[in-house]
Amino acid sequence: MEKGFLGDREKAMEADYFRKENEKLLEKLRQGAKLDDIAKALADKLRVDNQELLGRVRALGVTPEAAPALFLTPLVQVAWAEGSVGNPERDAVLRLARQRDVQEDSPAYAQLVEWLKVRPSDELFDVGLELIKYGFAVLPPNEREERIVRLIDACHEVAAASGTELARLLGLGDGVSRVEAHMLDDFNARLRARRD
């Protein structure tokens, strides 16, 4: 009987701990915290309930100081969609990073600059999107939807940056290539897919 009671108590304590970690992350997301603070809250949550994903992040060599850059990997991936990153895409990614409080003198910003020079692995892009989805999962559905839309809009902004001004002036589209449009559709579907 005592063993059952202790087991139930341990389960309740564990559930309470998971709930508190979710609440910390949720609060950071809701208050519009800097990506540094969100990354720390997410890392704390991963240590508790998703060691495998945390291990994948560590295996990629991303330092804790540069971890906020992982939340911007979809933008970097779109910038690389056509095989190289031009100045307009680079400038768009870095501007969007600064708008999200990534300081130019921070390790996260330096990491983004490096990723825009040398294409990261597909694994990094996959882990980045998985982290974003994992973080969004603590949000209520309407807030999650709003975050997904904002992320896809930011990716679209990067994609459109590569389009020619002439094409836009002639009404030939918004400058988003088929490859980029497909990538945005894929992000959208993956972020909205139910977690296994």
N, C-alpha and C positions, 0 to 999 in steps of 0.2 A: 504494500500500500504506500509506504513512504517513498519507494523508488518511483512509483507512478506520480505522486505528488511533486517530487523534485523534478521529474521529467517535464511535467506540465508547467511548473514554475520556470524552468530553464527555457522552454519554448516561448512562454509569455515574455520573458526578459529579452530573448532574441528578437521576437517580433517587435517589441517596443524599441529596441536599438535600431532595427531596420526602418521603422517608422520615423524615428528622429533623424536618421541620415537623409531620408527622403524629404523631410520637412526642411532641413538645412539647405539642400539643393533647390527645393521649390522656392524658398525665400530668396535665395540669391538670384534665381531666374526672374522672379516676380519684381524684385526691387531694381532690376536693370543693372545689376552689379557688373563690375568690370570682368572681362573674360578671365583675368587672373584669379579672381575670387570664385568664379563659377568653376574653373578648372580645379581649384583646390577642393571645393565641395564635392565635385564629381569624383575626384581621386579618392577622397575619404569614403564615398559611397561604394566605389569599385573595390576598395580594400575589404569591405564588409561582404558584399554580395555578388561580385563578379571578378574574381581573381584572374580568370582566364583572359578576359578583355584587358585588364590592367597589365597582365604579362605580355600580351601582344603589343601594347603601347610601349612598354619598356624594351621589348625586343627590337623595336624600330629605332631605338636610340634617341628618342625625343626626351630631352631633359625636363624636369618639373618646371623649370623657369620658362621654357619654350612651349610648354603644353597648351597655353591658350591658342597658339597657332593652329592646333588640331581642329578647333571649331571653325576655322576658315579654309580647311582643305577642299571643300567643294568649289569654292571660288578659284583656288589654285588649279584644281582639276579642269575647270571650264577654261581657264586661261591657256592650259596646255592642250585643249581639245583638238586643235588642228596641227599638232606636232611641234609648235614653237610658241613662245610668248613674245608678243610685240609690245612696244611701249604703251599703247593704249590699254591693253589688258593688264599689264603690270601696274600702271598708274591707277587703274580702277580698283584692283585688289588692294593695293596699299592705302588708297583713299578710304575704302570701305573698312579696312582694318583700323585706321585712325579714328573713324567715326564710331567704332566699337571700343574705343579707349585703349587700343594697343599703341603704346608710346613708341616713337621712333627710336629711342635709345634702349628699348627693352630686348631681351633675348627672343621673345616671341616675334617681334618685328624682324629681327635679324634672321630668324628661321624662315619667315615668309620670303624675305629677299632671296635667301639661298634657294628655296624651293622654286622660286620664279626664274632662277638662273639654271638650275639643274633639276630636271624632272624627277619628282619623287616616284617611288615604286607604287604599283597598283595596290599593294597591301596597305601602304600608308593611307591612300585615298579611301580604301574600304574601311579601315579602322576609324578614320576620322568621321566618316558618315555614320558608322555604327555607334560611336561615342555620342554624336549629336542626337541620334535617335534614342539612345539610352537615357540621355539627359532629359530630352523632351517627354519621355514616358512618365515622369513624375507629375507633369502638368495635367490639369483637367482638359478634356477634349477640345473645348473652344480655345483655350490658351495655346494648346499644342498646335492646333490648326493655324492660329495666327503666327506662331513662330515658324512653322513650315513655309507658309506663304512668304514671310519676310526673307527667309533664307533663299527660296527659289527666286524671288524678285532680285535679290542681291546677285545671285548667279546669272540671272538674265542680264543684269546691268553689265557684268563683266563680259558676257558673250556679245552683247550689242556694241561694246567698246571696240571690238575688232572689225565691225562692219564699216564699210566706206560711207563717208558723208554723201558722196554722189548718189549711191544707191538709195539712201534715205530721202534725199532731195527729189529723186525721180519717182519716189513712191514704190520702190522695188523691195520693200521689206524693212525690217528693223535692224538688219545687219547680223542677225543670228543665223549661223549656218545650220545645215541639217544635222551635222554631227553634234553641234552644241545643243540644238533643240532636242535631239534624242537623249543626250546626257541629262538635260533638265527634266525630261519626262521620267527617266530612270531614277533620278534623285527623288522626285515627287512620289513615285510608286514605292520606293524602298523606305522612305520616311513614314509613309502612311500604312505600310504593311504591318500586320499584327506580329507582335513578337512571339517567337516560338517558345 
